[in-house]
Amino acid sequence: DLSCEVLLQPVEWQALYCHTHHTRHPPKKTPRLQQAVLWIAMLGGYLNRKHDRPPGPTVIWRGFLILHEITKMYQLFRQNE
């Protein structure tokens, strides 16, 4: 039940949220860590089907690599606002 800010910087979770939910506006409330890890895993290729095992380190790593790029673009586009 931890906040995702124990793992991610505010700009990272905001970029992750906006990318995942196809929106330009992040929520006011910080997502939970468990939800953010699931979103990161899904960036790395995790399908989140009912019978799937929890995501492994390779999928999480791939997700973090993609999140890094998403965050850079999010910052770039938010510069002029």
C-alpha positions as a Markdown table, in Angstrom:
| # | Residue | x | y | z |
|---|---|---|---|---|
| 1 | Asp | 0.0 | 0.0 | 0.0 |
| 2 | Leu | 3.0 | 2.3 | -0.5 |
| 3 | Ser | 3.1 | 5.3 | -2.8 |
| 4 | Cys | 4.9 | 4.8 | -6.1 |
| 5 | Glu | 7.1 | 7.8 | -5.1 |
| 6 | Val | 9.3 | 5.4 | -3.0 |
| 7 | Leu | 10.5 | 4.1 | -6.4 |
| 8 | Leu | 9.8 | 6.8 | -9.0 |
| 9 | Gln | 10.4 | 10.6 | -9.2 |
| 10 | Pro | 7.2 | 12.6 | -9.6 |
| 11 | Val | 7.9 | 13.3 | -13.3 |
| 12 | Glu | 8.4 | 9.6 | -13.9 |
| 13 | Trp | 5.2 | 8.4 | -12.4 |
| 14 | Gln | 3.3 | 11.3 | -14.1 |
| 15 | Ala | 4.8 | 10.4 | -17.5 |
| 16 | Leu | 4.0 | 6.7 | -16.8 |
| 17 | Tyr | 0.4 | 7.5 | -15.9 |
| 18 | Cys | -0.2 | 9.8 | -18.9 |
| 19 | His | 1.3 | 7.3 | -21.3 |
| 20 | Thr | -0.6 | 4.3 | -19.8 |
| 21 | His | -4.0 | 6.2 | -19.7 |
| 22 | His | -3.6 | 8.2 | -23.0 |
| 23 | Thr | -4.1 | 11.5 | -21.3 |
| 24 | Arg | -2.2 | 14.7 | -20.9 |
| 25 | His | -3.2 | 15.3 | -17.2 |
| 26 | Pro | -1.8 | 13.2 | -14.4 |
| 27 | Pro | -4.0 | 12.6 | -11.3 |
| 28 | Lys | -3.7 | 14.7 | -8.2 |
| 29 | Lys | -3.3 | 11.5 | -6.1 |
| 30 | Thr | -0.1 | 9.5 | -6.4 |
| 31 | Pro | -0.7 | 5.9 | -7.7 |
| 32 | Arg | 0.1 | 3.0 | -5.5 |
| 33 | Leu | 3.5 | 1.3 | -6.0 |
| 34 | Gln | 1.9 | -2.1 | -7.0 |
| 35 | Gln | 0.0 | -0.4 | -9.8 |
| 36 | Ala | 3.0 | 1.5 | -11.0 |
| 37 | Val | 5.1 | -1.7 | -11.1 |
| 38 | Leu | 2.3 | -3.4 | -13.1 |
| 39 | Trp | 2.3 | -0.5 | -15.6 |
| 40 | Ile | 6.1 | -0.7 | -15.9 |
| 41 | Ala | 5.9 | -4.4 | -16.5 |
| 42 | Met | 3.3 | -3.9 | -19.2 |
| 43 | Leu | 5.7 | -1.5 | -21.0 |
| 44 | Gly | 8.2 | -4.3 | -20.9 |
| 45 | Gly | 5.8 | -6.8 | -22.5 |
| 46 | Tyr | 3.9 | -8.2 | -19.6 |
| 47 | Leu | 0.4 | -9.1 | -20.7 |
| 48 | Asn | -1.3 | -9.2 | -17.3 |
| 49 | Arg | -3.5 | -12.1 | -18.1 |
| 50 | Lys | -5.3 | -14.0 | -15.3 |
| 51 | His | -3.1 | -17.1 | -15.5 |
| 52 | Asp | 0.2 | -15.2 | -15.9 |
| 53 | Arg | 2.9 | -15.4 | -13.2 |
| 54 | Pro | 4.1 | -12.1 | -11.7 |
| 55 | Pro | 6.4 | -10.1 | -14.0 |
| 56 | Gly | 10.1 | -11.1 | -13.7 |
| 57 | Pro | 13.2 | -8.9 | -13.6 |
| 58 | Thr | 13.8 | -9.0 | -17.4 |
| 59 | Val | 10.3 | -7.6 | -18.2 |
| 60 | Ile | 10.6 | -5.0 | -15.4 |
| 61 | Trp | 14.0 | -3.9 | -16.8 |
| 62 | Arg | 12.7 | -3.6 | -20.3 |
| 63 | Gly | 9.8 | -1.5 | -18.9 |
| 64 | Phe | 12.2 | 0.8 | -17.1 |
| 65 | Leu | 14.2 | 1.4 | -20.3 |
| 66 | Ile | 11.0 | 2.4 | -22.0 |
| 67 | Leu | 9.9 | 4.5 | -19.1 |
| 68 | His | 13.1 | 6.4 | -19.2 |
| 69 | Glu | 12.4 | 7.4 | -22.9 |
| 70 | Ile | 8.8 | 8.2 | -22.1 |
| 71 | Thr | 9.9 | 10.4 | -19.2 |
| 72 | Lys | 12.4 | 12.3 | -21.4 |
| 73 | Met | 9.7 | 13.0 | -24.0 |
| 74 | Tyr | 7.2 | 14.0 | -21.3 |
| 75 | Gln | 9.6 | 16.5 | -19.9 |
| 76 | Leu | 10.3 | 17.9 | -23.4 |
| 77 | Phe | 6.7 | 18.4 | -24.2 |
| 78 | Arg | 5.9 | 19.9 | -20.8 |
| 79 | Gln | 8.6 | 22.5 | -21.1 |
| 80 | Asn | 6.5 | 24.9 | -23.0 |
| 81 | Glu | 3.4 | 24.7 | -20.8 |
